[in-house]
Amino acid sequence: MPSDPRAEAAVTIAGPLVNVAIAASIFPVVVAIGLIDGQTSVNQFLNKSIEVSPMGLLVSVLLFNILNVVFNLIPAFPMDGGRLVRAALTTVVGRERATNVAVIFGYAIATAMIVFGIWIEQPTLPLIGLFVMYLAYVEGKGVRIEAMMRRMRIGQFALWDGGGVEPDDGLKQALVGGARDVAVTVDGHVVGMLWRNDVLRALRTAAADRPVSEVMDRNPFTAQTSASVHDVHQLMEETNRWAVLVVDGDVYRGIFTSDRLMHVFRMASEQTSLRRRLVQIWTVVNRRLREDLGSAWPGG
């Protein structure tokens, strides 16, 4: 889903508009056939939906698309209505806070669906409510991870790896320590990238004595140490690369690989887990109660 609120709103509203278009195209056909067949009330039209006939199929499709629009526009994140609420709030309070508010809406409406379903003894509603609640949690956590990765700088996680190899080094020397992707540098400046696949391919052709300069990629992708982990991840996705060289100005500072990315992602996921967030909330509440109540509060 696009992070720009206008783009998100446009993408979100496209789904319900498709349902509206389908319903609008079927409606006059259903009405015309129904009038010809002698149906003059809404109930007669609705009863047609249970018939096994072309008319019954048309009525069923019409009702499905209408109900789908109504259901999806309920402001329960991450349904379409909840996404529209998030998009509207993003312009005011930012994407992360807007997502938190939308998730709360989703939890509240999902809870209401569960309670109402139990009250009327309809098991489908509680199941839908639990599903909406789970999706809201997953979407909310995803946005929190994204926000955290936007705040993290790539320089924090770059691997130095001995400063890389030099263009005149032999391929065998580049493999010291194991086959890996490694920077090619001269006096601390990046001049290329040696991909492990290229090295292994060259070794299979008995070219182990060739210098690194003959095999290296002379146009590697680089990222500044101040770049966010999120932006570098996007670069890796767009260029289909599993490693990016990290530089400070034009000086080599390390390499950021897909393995490091997974490490950062797991760390961000742990930091945004529900258990950790509940512990953080309780810690803040406990501290404030201790400050307000003093010795009257247990442990104060």
N, C-alpha and C positions, 0 to 999 in steps of 0.2 A: 504494500500500500504506500503511495507517495507520501512523503512527510510534509509537502506543501499543502496547507488546508484547502485551498481552492481546487487543486488537483485531486485531493482525496474526496472532496464533496462531489466533483464531477464523476469520478470513477464509481463512487458509492451509489449515486442517484441513477447511474446507467442501468443497474439491475432492475429496480422497480419500474423504470420507464419501459423496459422491454416487456414486463408483465402487463403494463398499462396498454402498450401498443397491441399486444396479442388479444387482450380482453376487448379493446375497442374495435378490432377487426372482426372478432367473432360475434360481438353483441348484435349488430344489425341482422346478421344471418340467422342467429337463434330466434330473434324476435319475429322476423319474416316467416320462418318455417313454423314457429309456434302459432302465429296468427292464422296461417293457412290451415294448420292442423286443428284449430279451434281452441287453443289455450288463451285464456283471457285474464288469468290472475297469476301473481307471483308464485303462489304455492304450486300451481299446475306446472309452471316452468321448472321449479325446483324438484318436483317429483320426477321430472324427466331424467334427472341426473342418475337415478338408480336403474334406469332402463338400459338393457343391452341393445342399443340401436345407434345409428349415426347421430340422431338428435341427442340421445343421452350422452354420447361422447362429447359433443360440442358443448352441452351445458356443463358437463363436468370440467372440461378444460377452462371454460369461462369462469366458473366458480373458483377453481384452483388458482388462477392468476389473480383474481380479485382478492382472495384470502391471503395469497402470498404477499401482495403489496401491503395489505393492512398489517400482517404479522411482522414483516421485515421493517416496517417503519416505526414499530414500537421502540422507544428510546432506551433499549436495553443493549448496551455494548457487549459483544461486538457485532450485533445485527446492524442492518443499514441505518436504522434510526439512531442508534447509539453512535455510529461513525459520523453521522451528520452533526450530532451534538458535539462530538470531539472536534470536528473540523471548525465548527462555529466558535468553540471556546479557545481553540489554539491561537486565534488571532488576538485574544485578550490576555490569556495567562500563560501561553506557551504550550508546546506539544505534551511535555511530560505531565504537567499539572492537569491539562485538559484530559489526558488519558486517565489519570487517577480519578477525576470527577466522573468521567464516563463509566469507568469500572464500578464505582460506587452505585451509579444509576443501575448498571447491569445487575449487581448483587441485590439491590433493593427490589427490582422488578422480578428477578428470578426467585427471590424468597417469597414474594407475594404469589407468584405462580405455584410454588410448592405448597404454601399454606392453603390457597384457594382450591388446588387440586385435591388435597387431603380432605378439605371440608366438604366438597361435593362428591367425594369418593371417585374421582377420575384419575387413574394412575398415570395417564399420559402427561398431564401438566407437570407433576413433580419431576418426571424424567426429563422433560424439556427444560424445566427450571434448573436442574442440576447440570445439564449440558451447557446451558447459557452461562451459568456461574463458572464452570470449568473453563470455557472459552474466554470469558472475561479475564480470569486470572492469567491464562496463558498469554493473551494479547497484552495485558498490562505489564507482565514480567518482561515480555519481549521489548516493549518500549523503554522500560527502565534499564535493561541491558544495553540497548542502543544508546540511550542518553549517557550511561556510564562510559561506554566505549568512545563516545564523542569527547568526553572530558579527559580520557587517558591519552598521553603523548607517546608516540611510537618509540621515541628515544629511550623510554624507560625499559623497554622490552627487547631492544636489539641485542643480538649476540655478537661479541667482538670477534670470536673465532680466529684469534692470532693476527688479526689485521689483514687476512686474505693472503693471496699468493701473487707473485710478480709474473709479467708476461713471458720472461725468459726462462722461468722454471719449467722443468719437465713434467709431463702428465703424471708420472709415477710419484713425484714429490707432492703434487696436488692431492694425491690420494692418501697421504699420510694422515692417519686418524680416521680413515674410512671414507667411503664414497659419499659425497655431499655436494650441495651447491655452495660455491665459495666466490667471494669477490676477488677481482683482479685489480691490484692497485700499484701505483708508482709514486713513491714519496708521499704516501697517505692519500692520494687522489684516485678516485675510481676511473679505470679505463675500460673495464669490461666485467663480464660475469661468466663464470665457468659452471655450466650446468652438469650435474652428475650424469645425466643420461648421455650427453655428448661425450663425456670422458669415457664412460663404459663402452660406448659404441666405438670410440677410437681404439680402445684397448683390445676390443675383439678383433680388430683389423690389424693387430700387431704394430700399432703406431705408438707404443708406450714412450718412445724416446722423443716424440714430437714436443715442441714447446707449447706452453699454454696459449700463447698468442695465436696459434693456428686453429685452435678449437674454440676459443672463448667467444661469447656474444659481445659484440662491440657496441651495442645499443641497449644496455640494461635499463630497467626502470629504477628510479631512485625516489626516495621520500625524505623530506627534511625531518630532523629530530622533533620539531615542534608540531608535525602533522598528527592528527588524531588517529587512533587505531581504527575507528569507523571508516574514515576516508581512505586509509591505506587498504583496508579490507575491500572497499568498493573498487579501488584500483586493481587489486589482485583479481577480483571477479571479472572486471571488464577486459583485462588483458590476458586472462587465463594463465596467470603466473602463480606459482606457489611460493615465491620468495621475492622480496624487494630489498634493495640495498638502502641503508639509512645513512644520510650524510648531514653534516652540519656546515652549511654553506656549500663548499665543494670538497670538504674533508671527510673521508670515510669514517663512520662511527660504528658500523655493525650491520648485521643482516637480520631481517625479520622474515620468518618462514611461516608456512601454514601450521606447523606444529606449535610455534609460539602463539599463533592466533588462537588455536584451540585452548591453549593454556590460559590466555587472557579471557576467552569466552567462559571457560569453566569458573575462573575466579570471579568474573562479573555475575555469573549465574548464582554462585554461592552467596555473594554479597546482596543479591536481590531476592533471595528465597523467602517464602512466606514465613518460615520459622524465624529466620534472622530478623525480618521486619517486625514481627510480633515481639521479639525480645527487645529490639530497639525502642519500640513504642512503650513497652512496659518499663524499661529503664528510665525513659524520660518522665513517664507518669509517676513512677516511684520516687524519683528525685524531687519532683515538684511537690508531691504530697509530703515528703520528709521536710522540705523547706517550709511548707505552710503549717504543718501540724507539729513539727519538732518532735519532742519526746513522746507525744501522744500517738505518733505513728509507729507501728512495730519496726524495730530496728533503727528508730530515729535517735 
